[in-house]
Amino acid sequence: MSSTSPVQRIADQAARPDPYPVYAELRRSPVIRDESGVHLVTTYWEIHDLLQDSRISSDARNLAPGANPLLAEEGEATLPPSFIRLDPPEHDRLRRLAMRPFGPPHSPRRIHDMHGELTAIVTDLLDGLAGRERFDVVDDFAYPLPVAVICRLLGVPTEDEPRFRVMVDGVVAGLNPAQPVEERRAAQHSRFELGQYLAELIEEHRRHPGEDMLSAWVTDEGPEGRMSLVEMVTNAVLLLIAGHETTVNLIANGVLTLLRHPDQLRRLREDPSTAPQLVEELLRYEPPVQFLPQRTTLTDLDVAGTVIPKGAPVWLLLASGNRDPRRFTDPDTFDPAREDNQHLGFGFGIHACFGAPLARLETQVALTELVSRLADPQLPEDPPPYRPSPVLRGPRHLEITGRLVA
């Protein structure tokens, strides 16, 4: 293995187009202690078990004094943590309150009933690209779709998108373990600015409520009461970012993967019913969230024969676990017909992705509609340029040539 530290190898921008050879080397050991003090867990079953182990915490306040998590707790000097950075019972209460207007048990058909609306948005985007022989999948398709969806869900005015995009990009830029301190502080400032914007918006929804999630949060008086304003802000920041950033990458990764596997592109075009299975394999093969870097042990913990000390920072390498040959047959093969596909693309356990049903549906509709109308697609540049974050991995641009038919 290279003498460069594992964390540095993962964070290296040169690895972004294809990080999987690095993960394959790291999987020689289920647990690796980096020179920074971070413990990386690389293999499927160890990651799977830790994701549901109450002895490992998502709360950075449990780090041992002097421990270096490398990746700053989101907004540690600006806003309190969102529910994904908390443990039970605080996590459970806030997740339940956030979920009430979004999904089961209180809003069981919210996502299901969005299928027609999603198809209409996708159709409008593709109609706007008709006649062009070259376009950027990210800027022209994969980005505007989930942004439009999350804005409608949360109640964020679409015309504010240019304003909050700058702030969101600043926050996401902070998701880089090798980032200098000053750049990390800039990312925290971007998150604080985004929080201020959303606080103003929440107050507007309090005065003039609608059918959106922010309005539900400020008006719905369930059995557990309501979130405080600061809790609404921190969780709105989370959902605004997670609600579109990961889906942008999932769609872009999906288009790139299909163009690299034209047989699978033809299969989806000929049989759209295969879309759900294809998206599940995409979540295993090219997950938009590569690893979870915000875990801490609450006690000395033996993982595959390695003792991770109490208070140590832990990274769970989901993308590595998804390519573990001890769990998946031919893991480096993109096989949408794979029958046993319990991937880690959306995590697992109590912190499993809040928006997974919506991300699945958006990606299924986006890929199905795009391939049904795209004739003779080609990749002028492969690999494309990638975003800097090693955590939320996806192309920064994805230029393709082809002809969109009506």
C-alpha positions in Angstrom: 0.0 0.0 0.0 1.1 3.5 -0.7 3.0 5.3 2.0 0.6 8.2 1.8 -1.9 8.0 4.6 -5.3 6.4 3.8 -7.2 9.7 4.6 -4.9 11.6 2.2 -5.4 9.0 -0.5 -9.2 9.2 -0.2 -9.2 13.0 -0.1 -6.8 13.3 -3.1 -8.7 15.0 -6.0 -6.8 12.7 -8.4 -8.7 9.8 -6.9 -12.1 11.3 -7.5 -12.8 9.9 -11.0 -12.2 6.4 -9.7 -11.7 5.9 -5.9 -12.4 2.2 -6.0 -8.8 0.9 -6.4 -8.0 2.9 -3.3 -10.9 1.2 -1.4 -9.8 -2.2 -2.7 -6.4 -1.7 -1.2 -7.8 -0.5 2.1 -10.1 -3.5 2.3 -7.1 -5.7 3.0 -7.8 -4.7 6.6 -11.4 -4.3 7.9 -10.2 -1.4 10.2 -7.3 0.9 9.5 -6.0 3.5 11.9 -4.9 6.6 10.1 -1.9 8.7 11.4 -4.5 11.4 12.2 -6.2 9.2 14.7 -9.2 8.5 12.5 -10.2 4.8 12.2 -11.5 3.8 8.8 -13.9 0.8 8.5 -13.7 -0.6 5.0 -15.6 -3.9 4.8 -19.4 -4.5 4.3 -20.4 -6.5 7.4 -18.4 -4.4 9.8 -19.9 -1.2 8.4 -23.4 -2.8 8.4 -23.1 -3.8 12.0 -21.7 -0.5 13.2 -24.5 1.4 11.5 -26.9 -0.2 14.0 -24.6 -0.4 17.0 -25.6 1.9 19.9 -22.0 2.0 21.1 -21.0 4.3 18.2 -22.3 7.9 18.2 -23.1 10.4 15.5 -22.6 13.3 17.9 -19.2 15.0 17.6 -19.5 16.1 21.2 -18.5 12.6 22.2 -15.1 12.9 20.6 -12.2 12.4 23.1 -10.5 15.7 24.1 -7.9 16.5 21.5 -9.2 14.1 19.0 -9.0 15.3 15.4 -12.1 14.4 13.4 -10.6 16.0 10.3 -14.0 16.8 9.0 -15.6 19.5 11.1 -18.9 18.9 12.7 -21.4 20.8 10.4 -21.6 24.3 11.7 -19.9 23.6 15.0 -19.3 27.3 15.6 -22.4 28.6 14.0 -25.5 26.5 14.3 -26.3 23.5 16.5 -26.2 20.0 14.8 -29.1 18.7 12.7 -30.7 15.4 13.7 -28.3 13.3 11.7 -25.6 14.6 14.0 -27.4 13.5 17.2 -28.1 10.3 19.0 -31.3 9.0 20.6 -33.4 10.2 22.1 -32.8 13.7 20.6 -32.3 12.2 17.2 -35.5 10.2 17.3 -37.7 13.1 18.5 -36.4 15.5 15.8 -36.5 13.0 13.0 -40.1 12.1 13.9 -41.1 15.8 13.9 -39.3 16.5 10.6 -40.9 13.4 9.0 -44.5 14.2 9.9 -45.3 16.1 6.7 -42.9 14.0 4.5 -43.8 10.4 4.9 -45.2 7.5 7.0 -47.0 7.2 9.3 -48.5 10.7 9.2 -48.1 11.4 5.4 -47.9 8.0 3.9 -48.7 8.9 0.3 -46.6 12.1 0.1 -43.9 10.7 -2.1 -46.1 8.2 -4.1 -48.4 11.1 -5.1 -45.4 13.1 -6.5 -44.8 10.7 -9.5 -46.9 12.8 -11.9 -45.4 16.0 -10.8 -41.9 14.6 -11.1 -42.6 13.4 -14.6 -43.9 16.8 -15.6 -40.8 18.6 -14.3 -38.5 16.1 -16.1 -40.5 16.5 -19.3 -40.3 20.3 -19.2 -36.5 20.1 -18.7 -36.1 17.7 -21.6 -38.4 19.8 -23.8 -36.2 22.8 -23.1 -33.1 20.8 -24.4 -34.8 19.7 -27.6 -32.9 20.7 -30.7 -29.6 20.9 -28.9 -26.9 18.4 -29.9 -24.7 19.0 -26.8 -25.7 19.7 -23.2 -24.4 19.4 -19.7 -26.3 16.7 -17.8 -25.4 18.3 -14.5 -26.2 22.0 -15.1 -29.1 21.4 -17.6 -30.8 18.4 -16.0 -29.5 16.7 -12.9 -29.3 19.9 -10.9 -32.5 21.7 -11.8 -34.7 18.6 -11.2 -34.0 18.0 -7.5 -33.7 21.7 -6.8 -37.2 22.3 -8.2 -38.5 19.3 -6.2 -37.0 20.2 -2.8 -38.0 23.9 -3.2 -41.6 22.9 -3.7 -41.5 20.4 -0.8 -39.9 22.8 1.7 -41.6 25.9 0.4 -38.5 27.7 -0.8 -39.2 30.2 -3.7 -37.7 28.9 -6.9 -36.6 32.5 -7.7 -34.3 32.4 -4.7 -32.4 29.4 -6.2 -29.4 31.5 -7.4 -29.1 33.0 -4.0 -29.1 29.8 -2.0 -27.1 27.9 -4.6 -24.0 30.0 -3.7 -24.5 29.2 0.0 -25.1 25.5 -0.6 -22.0 25.2 -2.8 -20.0 26.9 0.1 -21.3 24.4 2.6 -20.7 21.3 0.4 -17.2 22.6 -0.4 -16.5 22.1 3.3 -17.0 18.4 3.1 -13.4 17.7 2.3 -11.2 16.1 5.0 -8.1 17.7 3.7 -9.5 21.2 3.7 -7.4 23.9 5.3 -8.9 25.4 8.5 -9.6 28.8 6.8 -11.6 27.1 4.1 -13.5 25.0 6.7 -14.4 28.2 8.5 -15.7 29.7 5.2 -17.9 26.6 4.8 -19.3 27.1 8.3 -20.0 30.8 7.5 -21.9 29.7 4.3 -24.0 27.4 6.5 -24.7 30.2 8.9 -25.8 32.4 6.0 -28.0 29.7 4.7 -29.5 29.3 8.2 -30.2 33.0 8.4 -32.0 32.9 5.0 -34.1 29.9 6.1 -34.9 31.5 9.5 -36.4 34.5 7.6 -38.3 32.1 5.3 -39.7 30.1 8.3 -41.1 33.3 9.8 -42.7 34.1 6.5 -44.4 30.7 6.5 -45.5 31.2 10.1 -47.3 34.3 9.0 -48.6 32.9 5.7 -48.6 29.1 5.8 -49.1 26.9 2.7 -49.0 23.2 1.9 -45.2 22.8 2.2 -43.0 21.3 4.9 -41.8 24.5 6.5 -45.4 25.6 6.9 -46.3 22.2 8.5 -43.3 22.5 10.9 -44.5 25.9 12.2 -48.2 25.1 12.4 -48.6 21.4 13.1 -49.1 20.7 16.8 -48.5 17.0 17.1 -48.3 15.0 20.3 -44.6 16.0 20.7 -45.2 19.7 20.1 -43.1 21.5 17.5 -39.4 22.0 16.9 -37.9 25.2 18.2 -37.0 27.8 15.6 -33.3 26.9 15.8 -34.2 23.2 15.4 -36.3 24.1 12.3 -33.4 26.1 10.8 -30.7 23.4 11.3 -32.9 20.7 9.9 -34.1 22.8 7.0 -30.4 23.4 6.2 -29.9 19.7 6.2 -32.9 18.9 4.0 -32.2 21.6 1.5 -28.7 20.4 1.0 -29.3 16.6 1.3 -32.5 16.9 -0.6 -30.8 18.0 -3.8 -27.1 17.6 -3.6 -27.0 13.8 -3.3 -29.7 13.4 -5.9 -27.8 15.6 -8.4 -24.9 13.2 -8.0 -27.0 10.1 -8.2 -28.6 11.2 -11.4 -25.3 12.3 -13.0 -23.6 9.1 -11.9 -26.4 7.2 -13.4 -26.2 8.9 -16.8 -22.5 8.4 -16.8 -22.7 4.8 -15.9 -25.4 4.1 -18.5 -23.3 5.8 -21.2 -20.4 3.5 -20.2 -22.7 0.5 -20.4 -24.7 1.0 -23.5 -26.3 -2.5 -23.2 -27.9 -1.4 -19.9 -29.0 1.9 -21.5 -30.8 -0.1 -24.2 -32.3 -2.4 -21.7 -33.8 0.5 -19.7 -35.0 2.2 -22.9 -36.7 -1.1 -24.0 -38.1 -2.0 -20.6 -38.7 1.0 -18.3 -40.0 -1.4 -15.6 -36.4 -2.3 -14.9 -35.7 1.3 -13.6 -36.1 0.5 -9.8 -33.7 -2.4 -10.0 -31.2 -0.4 -12.0 -31.3 2.5 -9.5 -30.6 0.0 -6.6 -27.6 -1.3 -8.4 -26.5 2.3 -9.2 -26.7 3.0 -5.4 -24.3 0.1 -4.8 -22.0 0.7 -7.7 -21.6 4.5 -7.7 -23.2 5.8 -4.5 -23.4 9.6 -4.2 -22.4 9.4 -0.5 -19.1 7.7 -0.4 -18.5 7.5 3.3 -19.8 8.7 6.7 -17.1 10.6 8.5 -19.0 11.7 11.6 -19.0 8.7 14.0 -17.4 8.3 17.4 -17.0 5.3 19.7 -18.7 5.6 23.1 -16.6 2.8 24.6 -13.6 0.7 23.6 -14.9 -1.3 20.6 -13.5 -4.4 19.1 -14.2 -4.5 15.4 -12.8 -7.5 13.4 -10.0 -7.9 16.0 -9.0 -4.2 16.1 -9.9 -2.2 19.3 -11.1 1.3 18.4 -10.6 3.3 21.6 -13.4 5.3 23.3 -13.9 8.8 21.8 -12.0 8.0 18.6 -13.3 9.4 15.2 -14.5 6.7 12.9 -15.2 6.8 9.2 -17.6 4.2 7.6 -16.6 3.8 4.0 -19.9 2.9 2.5 -18.6 2.8 -1.1 -15.9 0.4 -0.1 -18.4 -1.9 1.6 -20.5 -1.8 -1.5 -17.6 -3.3 -3.5 -16.6 -5.9 -0.9 -16.2 -9.2 -2.7 -17.0 -11.1 0.5 -20.5 -9.7 0.3 -21.2 -9.2 -3.4 -20.4 -11.4 -6.4 -18.3 -9.6 -9.0 -18.6 -6.3 -7.1 -16.9 -4.2 -9.7 -19.4 -5.3 -12.4 -22.5 -3.0 -12.9 -25.3 -5.6 -13.0 -28.8 -4.2 -12.6 -30.1 -7.8 -12.6 -28.3 -8.5 -9.4 -30.7 -10.3 -7.1 -29.1 -9.9 -3.7 -28.5 -6.2 -3.5 -28.7 -5.0 0.1 -26.3 -2.1 -0.5 -25.2 0.6 1.8 -26.0 3.4 -0.6 -28.5 5.0 1.8 -26.8 3.9 5.0 -28.6 1.7 7.4 -30.2 1.7 10.9 -31.7 4.7 12.6 -29.7 7.1 10.5 -30.7 5.6 7.1 -31.3 8.4 4.6 -34.4 10.4 5.4 -35.1 11.2 1.8 -34.3 7.8 0.2 -37.8 7.2 -1.2 -37.8 10.5 -3.0 -34.3 10.2 -4.3 -35.1 6.8 -5.7 -38.3 8.0 -7.4 -36.6 11.1 -8.8 -33.7 9.1 -10.3 -36.0 6.4 -11.7 -38.1 9.0 -13.5 -35.1 11.1 -14.6 -33.1 8.2 -16.1 -36.2 6.5 -17.7 -37.4 9.7 -19.4 -33.9 10.8 -20.5 -32.9 7.5 -22.2 -36.3 7.2 -23.9 -35.7 10.5 -25.7 -31.9 10.6 -26.2 -30.6 9.3 -29.5 -27.0 8.4 -30.2 -25.5 9.7 -27.0 -21.8 10.1 -26.7 -19.3 11.2 -24.0 -16.8 13.8 -25.4 -14.8 13.6 -22.2 -14.4 10.6 -20.0 -13.7 10.8 -17.1 -15.5 14.2 -16.7 -14.4 16.7 -14.1 -15.5 15.9 -10.6 -16.6 17.9 -7.6 -13.9 18.4 -5.0 -15.8 16.7 -2.1 -14.7 13.1 -1.5 -17.9 12.6 0.6 -20.6 13.7 -1.8 -19.0 12.4 -5.0 -20.3 13.2 -8.5 -19.3 14.9 -11.8 -19.1 18.7 -11.6 -20.0 18.8 -15.3 -21.1 15.9 -17.6 -21.1 17.1 -21.2 -22.8 14.7 -23.7 -23.6 14.9 -27.3 -26.8 13.4 -28.8 -30.2 14.3 -30.1 -33.3 14.6 -27.9 -36.3 13.4 -29.7 -39.8 14.7 -29.0 
